[in-house]
Amino acid sequence: MSGRRARGPLQRVQRRSRELQAQVEALRAESAAAAPGQRKALSQRCMQLKKLVDENTNALHDLKKADEPAPVGNYNQRKEEEEKLLLKLSQQLQKLVIVLDQDNVTTNYAADEEHQKNPQTEDESGEENESEDEESSEEEDSEEADDDDEDKLLDDPNVKECIAVGNFNAQQEGDLTFMKGEVLLIHDKKADGWWVAENSKGERGLVPRTYLVVHNEDKENQEQSGEHIEVVDETADGTEIKKRTDSHWSAVRRAITENDTVEVLATIGAVPAGFRLSTLFQLLEEGNQFRASYFLQPELTPSQLAFKDLVWNSEKNTIYPRPTRVSQIVTLCSCKMIPLPGVSIQVLSRHVRLCLFDGNRVLSNIHTVRATWQPKNPQTWTFSPRVTGILPSLLDGDCFVRSNSLYSDIGILFELGITYIRNSTGERGELSCGWAFLKLFTSDGMPVPCKMYELLLSGGTPYERGVEVDPSISRRGGGVFHQFITLKKQPVLVVKLRSLSAQSKDILNLLPETLIGSMCYIHLLIFYRQILGDALLKDRISMQSTDLICSPILATFPQLMDQPDLMDALRSAWADRERTLKRSEKRDREFLKSLFVLVYHDSVFPLLHSTFLPDYKWAEEESEASRWKVIADFLKKSRENDGALQYLLSSENTHKAFDISELAYDFLGEARENNPGV
């Protein structure tokens, strides 16, 4: 009897992928109808399953055609299809973990609150819950197959009409309110469980998947006759809908659902179909938690009794350096083949925003670098142009990146964007022209090599997959030659990871553990950190003291991180003063710190309170020009008068009113709480 031929390596991976796919589908179906107490266990299963998917992906990457025992037709195509399937499974599991974890937080909080109100009923309710669990488990076993079929049918992209099984009131702008029994038309089924739907009045918005079932007449008749009312009520009223206070989801919701502006611009040919509202710009608008000024503040330990990233070295009379897992210098080189906007909009700024990202969450501040371009070649963006004098920090393409995050999928997210104004309406906005993700560690946990990377840009938002920046490029024909030409026309971002010298590492290690910024002002940040260490760790009377610290530089310096022209003014003033120093003075650390404080008080500090300086507004040419004129005039007078005192005492100059609290540093109010994810 002839033996059965053994499966090849690719066949074994494919079989394992089908098994994992079935497990993922079963887990998703189970999670959709899970009770609050089951979500923690489901989350753990989700993480275990994701680990198995990642292992199978790594095994797939290691396969070679030469390893097959027999010829395999379309080997590369089959391998690519398998990779897409595994990527999809990994993304589904990642999003499911986030949903389950957020639901756990909401459910646990509600349970704790109820327990505090009625602690004496715990034993009674426990006995009731046990009996209820036994009954519900029997029902679940008998109805498991039906639930799986319903979930699969509900997730089918071809099924467009759904019926609401409960009342839902919009939680925030962009959600759609509906009533039980209302028929909704589904336009887009998002993986996070919030779908884009339209009601009978033509109103669109986001709706939760857990409130929907497939619309058919049989089910309507059952509901009208009173059948399954108990199950429907449990799904509609018992399901915890996460409040989504997280700024990430708010920004994603805007970028995906508030897409009318982009659709209008794409319809009139002003922008390609792959453009979206800028996700990172929306996050910056949510508040200060993604700004450099926030991450510049010291971080508290979990006990709230000490600083995590600011420790005093009494032997050297300065702060300890803090080595981190991620410590890189990234150079933005150029952007090529970026689609041109139409004549109906005027571009005010072309720029790249970058941050640390793990595929789901932003893990650092969002840093912006403005690009330059030439009229002869408008599809190419460049950075760090040659200028007379100092290079503005906003144009500096050399960026430092620091993080101590332990996430294996951590990398740098680059989002290309434009700030525009519509010529017909005067409407301003910010669009994403594509995004790219550079993973910083391999599957083995090793840092990726320092070299030049040419990253293909994807369209849509970082939470969408398979969207092209300009789909019209790939639809213009077929054939190998055309594919080669099409690849040459795809938009790309060219970046370089630079290896660090020992001196560069020592400098970066004096910065906060998590921060992205421009290399041109790194020496100013180190001065601030050292002065901060003196005030918090050396000069405080007692470590238990929480008194306000009267220090204008500590209280106001972080504001410069959000006003790059003032940071450039401080750079210029310090460079002028540094040129006059002797060698012995440059080696005296204490002297340099005291001199830096004087330069700060004579340069940017008076400008922060001047009524002549307009408020900082992004990408407004007139405002930027008028601000720089005020800054340049003040710096000139300060140099001529050997300080700002005469300018401050002059009756011609007026300043904004302020109280002493604005000049005092409240480290408890400013310090960041410990965030293990970052």
RAMO-V767641 format. One record per residue. N is the residue number from 1. RES is the residue in one letter. NEAR is the number of other C-alpha atoms within 10 Angstrom. Layout:
N & RES & NEAR
N & RES & NEAR
This chain:
1 & M & 3
2 & S & 4
3 & G & 5
4 & R & 6
5 & R & 7
6 & A & 9
7 & R & 13
8 & G & 15
9 & P & 17
10 & L & 21
11 & Q & 14
12 & R & 13
13 & V & 19
14 & Q & 21
15 & R & 12
16 & R & 14
17 & S & 21
18 & R & 14
19 & E & 11
20 & L & 19
21 & Q & 18
22 & A & 10
23 & Q & 14
24 & V & 21
25 & E & 17
26 & A & 16
27 & L & 19
28 & R & 19
29 & A & 18
30 & E & 19
31 & S & 19
32 & A & 19
33 & A & 16
34 & A & 15
35 & A & 15
36 & P & 18
37 & G & 11
38 & Q & 14
39 & R & 22
40 & K & 16
41 & A & 10
42 & L & 20
43 & S & 22
44 & Q & 14
45 & R & 16
46 & C & 25
47 & M & 16
48 & Q & 13
49 & L & 20
50 & K & 22
51 & K & 14
52 & L & 16
53 & V & 22
54 & D & 17
55 & E & 13
56 & N & 20
57 & T & 21
58 & N & 14
59 & A & 13
60 & L & 20
61 & H & 12
62 & D & 9
63 & L & 14
64 & K & 13
65 & K & 14
66 & A & 8
67 & D & 11
68 & E & 15
69 & P & 12
70 & A & 10
71 & P & 11
72 & V & 13
73 & G & 8
74 & N & 8
75 & Y & 13
76 & N & 12
77 & Q & 10
78 & R & 15
79 & K & 19
80 & E & 13
81 & E & 12
82 & E & 19
83 & E & 19
84 & K & 13
85 & L & 16
86 & L & 23
87 & L & 15
88 & K & 14
89 & L & 20
90 & S & 22
91 & Q & 17
92 & Q & 18
93 & L & 25
94 & Q & 18
95 & K & 17
96 & L & 23
97 & V & 21
98 & I & 14
99 & V & 19
100 & L & 24
101 & D & 17
102 & Q & 19
103 & D & 20
104 & N & 20
105 & V & 13
106 & T & 16
107 & T & 19
108 & N & 14
109 & Y & 12
110 & A & 11
111 & A & 13
112 & D & 11
113 & E & 11
114 & E & 11
115 & H & 13
116 & Q & 9
117 & K & 10
118 & N & 9
119 & P & 10
120 & Q & 10
121 & T & 10
122 & E & 10
123 & D & 10
124 & E & 9
125 & S & 10
126 & G & 11
127 & E & 11
128 & E & 10
129 & N & 12
130 & E & 11
131 & S & 10
132 & E & 11
133 & D & 13
134 & E & 10
135 & E & 11
136 & S & 11
137 & S & 11
138 & E & 10
139 & E & 11
140 & E & 14
141 & D & 9
142 & S & 10
143 & E & 11
144 & E & 13
145 & A & 11
146 & D & 10
147 & D & 16
148 & D & 18
149 & D & 11
150 & E & 14
151 & D & 20
152 & K & 14
153 & L & 14
154 & L & 20
155 & D & 16
156 & D & 12
157 & P & 12
158 & N & 9
159 & V & 14
160 & K & 17
161 & E & 18
162 & C & 21
163 & I & 20
164 & A & 24
165 & V & 25
166 & G & 19
167 & N & 14
168 & F & 19
169 & N & 11
170 & A & 13
171 & Q & 15
172 & Q & 12
173 & E & 12
174 & G & 17
175 & D & 21
176 & L & 20
177 & T & 16
178 & F & 20
179 & M & 13
180 & K & 14
181 & G & 16
182 & E & 16
183 & V & 21
184 & L & 23
185 & L & 18
186 & I & 21
187 & H & 16
188 & D & 15
189 & K & 19
190 & K & 15
191 & A & 15
192 & D & 16
193 & G & 16
194 & W & 17
195 & W & 19
196 & V & 24
197 & A & 24
198 & E & 20
199 & N & 16
200 & S & 10
201 & K & 6
202 & G & 9
203 & E & 10
204 & R & 21
205 & G & 21
206 & L & 25
207 & V & 26
208 & P & 18
209 & R & 21
210 & T & 19
211 & Y & 21
212 & L & 22
213 & V & 20
214 & V & 20
215 & H & 20
216 & N & 11
217 & E & 9
218 & D & 8
219 & K & 15
220 & E & 13
221 & N & 11
222 & Q & 12
223 & E & 15
224 & Q & 10
225 & S & 10
226 & G & 9
227 & E & 13
228 & H & 12
229 & I & 13
230 & E & 9
231 & V & 11
232 & V & 17
233 & D & 13
234 & E & 14
235 & T & 19
236 & A & 19
237 & D & 14
238 & G & 12
239 & T & 18
240 & E & 16
241 & I & 19
242 & K & 17
243 & K & 11
244 & R & 13
245 & T & 10
246 & D & 12
247 & S & 19
248 & H & 17
249 & W & 16
250 & S & 18
251 & A & 20
252 & V & 21
253 & R & 21
254 & R & 17
255 & A & 22
256 & I & 21
257 & T & 17
258 & E & 17
259 & N & 14
260 & D & 11
261 & T & 14
262 & V & 21
263 & E & 17
264 & V & 12
265 & L & 19
266 & A & 17
267 & T & 12
268 & I & 11
269 & G & 14
270 & A & 18
271 & V & 25
272 & P & 24
273 & A & 21
274 & G & 20
275 & F & 27
276 & R & 26
277 & L & 27
278 & S & 29
279 & T & 26
280 & L & 30
281 & F & 20
282 & Q & 19
283 & L & 22
284 & L & 17
285 & E & 13
286 & E & 15
287 & G & 11
288 & N & 14
289 & Q & 17
290 & F & 21
291 & R & 21
292 & A & 22
293 & S & 19
294 & Y & 21
295 & F & 21
296 & L & 24
297 & Q & 19
298 & P & 25
299 & E & 23
300 & L & 19
301 & T & 16
302 & P & 13
303 & S & 10
304 & Q & 14
305 & L & 10
306 & A & 16
307 & F & 19
308 & K & 19
309 & D & 19
310 & L & 25
311 & V & 16
312 & W & 17
313 & N & 14
314 & S & 11
315 & E & 6
316 & K & 8
317 & N & 14
318 & T & 19
319 & I & 21
320 & Y & 17
321 & P & 20
322 & R & 19
323 & P & 18
324 & T & 17
325 & R & 12
326 & V & 19
327 & S & 22
328 & Q & 22
329 & I & 23
330 & V & 22
331 & T & 20
332 & L & 22
333 & C & 19
334 & S & 19
335 & C & 24
336 & K & 21
337 & M & 16
338 & I & 21
339 & P & 19
340 & L & 14
341 & P & 19
342 & G & 15
343 & V & 12
344 & S & 15
345 & I & 20
346 & Q & 16
347 & V & 19
348 & L & 16
349 & S & 17
350 & R & 21
351 & H & 22
352 & V & 25
353 & R & 19
354 & L & 26
355 & C & 23
356 & L & 29
357 & F & 22
358 & D & 17
359 & G & 18
360 & N & 16
361 & R & 15
362 & V & 22
363 & L & 22
364 & S & 26
365 & N & 24
366 & I & 23
367 & H & 25
368 & T & 26
369 & V & 23
370 & R & 23
371 & A & 26
372 & T & 17
373 & W & 16
374 & Q & 10
375 & P & 7
376 & K & 7
377 & N & 10
378 & P & 14
379 & Q & 16
380 & T & 21
381 & W & 21
382 & T & 20
383 & F & 22
384 & S & 21
385 & P & 14
386 & R & 8
387 & V & 8
388 & T & 6
389 & G & 7
390 & I & 13
391 & L & 14
392 & P & 18
393 & S & 22
394 & L & 22
395 & L & 19
396 & D & 21
397 & G & 26
398 & D & 22
399 & C & 21
400 & F & 19
401 & V & 23
402 & R & 23
403 & S & 21
404 & N & 17
405 & S & 21
406 & L & 12
407 & Y & 14
408 & S & 15
409 & D & 17
410 & I & 23
411 & G & 19
412 & I & 21
413 & L & 23
414 & F & 27
415 & E & 27
416 & L & 26
417 & G & 27
418 & I & 23
419 & T & 20
420 & Y & 20
421 & I & 17
422 & R & 16
423 & N & 12
424 & S & 8
425 & T & 8
426 & G & 11
427 & E & 11
428 & R & 14
429 & G & 17
430 & E & 21
431 & L & 22
432 & S & 26
433 & C & 32
434 & G & 30
435 & W & 27
436 & A & 20
437 & F & 22
438 & L & 18
439 & K & 19
440 & L & 20
441 & F & 17
442 & T & 12
443 & S & 14
444 & D & 8
445 & G & 11
446 & M & 10
447 & P & 13
448 & V & 13
449 & P & 13
450 & C & 15
451 & K & 10
452 & M & 15
453 & Y & 15
454 & E & 17
455 & L & 17
456 & L & 18
457 & L & 24
458 & S & 25
459 & G & 24
460 & G & 25
461 & T & 23
462 & P & 22
463 & Y & 14
464 & E & 13
465 & R & 12
466 & G & 8
467 & V & 17
468 & E & 20
469 & V & 26
470 & D & 22
471 & P & 14
472 & S & 11
473 & I & 15
474 & S & 16
475 & R & 9
476 & R & 10
477 & G & 10
478 & G & 10
479 & G & 7
480 & V & 8
481 & F & 10
482 & H & 13
483 & Q & 15
484 & F & 10
485 & I & 12
486 & T & 16
487 & L & 13
488 & K & 12
489 & K & 16
490 & Q & 20
491 & P & 25
492 & V & 22
493 & L & 25
494 & V & 16
495 & V & 21
496 & K & 16
497 & L & 19
498 & R & 16
499 & S & 15
500 & L & 14
501 & S & 9
502 & A & 8
503 & Q & 8
504 & S & 13
505 & K & 18
506 & D & 14
507 & I & 15
508 & L & 25
509 & N & 17
510 & L & 22
511 & L & 24
512 & P & 26
513 & E & 29
514 & T & 23
515 & L & 24
516 & I & 28
517 & G & 27
518 & S & 20
519 & M & 18
520 & C & 19
521 & Y & 15
522 & I & 16
523 & H & 15
524 & L & 15
525 & L & 18
526 & I & 17
527 & F & 19
528 & Y & 20
529 & R & 22
530 & Q & 22
531 & I & 23
532 & L & 21
533 & G & 21
534 & D & 16
535 & A & 18
536 & L & 22
537 & L & 21
538 & K & 18
539 & D & 10
540 & R & 14
541 & I & 11
542 & S & 11
543 & M & 12
544 & Q & 9
545 & S & 9
546 & T & 12
547 & D & 14
548 & L & 14
549 & I & 17
550 & C & 16
551 & S & 17
552 & P & 18
553 & I & 21
554 & L & 21
555 & A & 18
556 & T & 17
557 & F & 19
558 & P & 20
559 & Q & 15
560 & L & 19
561 & M & 19
562 & D & 15
563 & Q & 15
564 & P & 16
565 & D & 20
566 & L & 22
567 & M & 22
568 & D & 22
569 & A & 23
570 & L & 24
571 & R & 22
572 & S & 16
573 & A & 21
574 & W & 18
575 & A & 12
576 & D & 13
577 & R & 13
578 & E & 15
579 & R & 9
580 & T & 9
581 & L & 11
582 & K & 9
583 & R & 8
584 & S & 8
585 & E & 13
586 & K & 13
587 & R & 10
588 & D & 10
589 & R & 14
590 & E & 15
591 & F & 12
592 & L & 16
593 & K & 15
594 & S & 13
595 & L & 15
596 & F & 22
597 & V & 17
598 & L & 14
599 & V & 20
600 & Y & 20
601 & H & 18
602 & D & 23
603 & S & 25
604 & V & 27
605 & F & 19
606 & P & 16
607 & L & 19
608 & L & 18
609 & H & 14
610 & S & 17
611 & T & 13
612 & F & 16
613 & L & 17
614 & P & 13
615 & D & 12
616 & Y & 15
617 & K & 12
618 & W & 12
619 & A & 16
620 & E & 12
621 & E & 12
622 & E & 10
623 & S & 16
624 & E & 16
625 & A & 11
626 & S & 14
627 & R & 19
628 & W & 18
629 & K & 13
630 & V & 15
631 & I & 20
632 & A & 13
633 & D & 10
634 & F & 20
635 & L & 22
636 & K & 13
637 & K & 14
638 & S & 19
639 & R & 15
640 & E & 10
641 & N & 12
642 & D & 11
643 & G & 17
644 & A & 21
645 & L & 13
646 & Q & 12
647 & Y & 17
648 & L & 16
649 & L & 10
650 & S & 9
651 & S & 8
652 & E & 7
653 & N & 11
654 & T & 14
655 & H & 14
656 & K & 9
657 & A & 8
658 & F & 9
659 & D & 7
660 & I & 8
661 & S & 13
662 & E & 13
663 & L & 17
664 & A & 18
665 & Y & 21
666 & D & 18
667 & F & 19
668 & L & 14
669 & G & 8
670 & E & 15
671 & A & 17
672 & R & 20
673 & E & 16
674 & N & 16
675 & N & 12
676 & P & 10
677 & G & 11
678 & V & 17
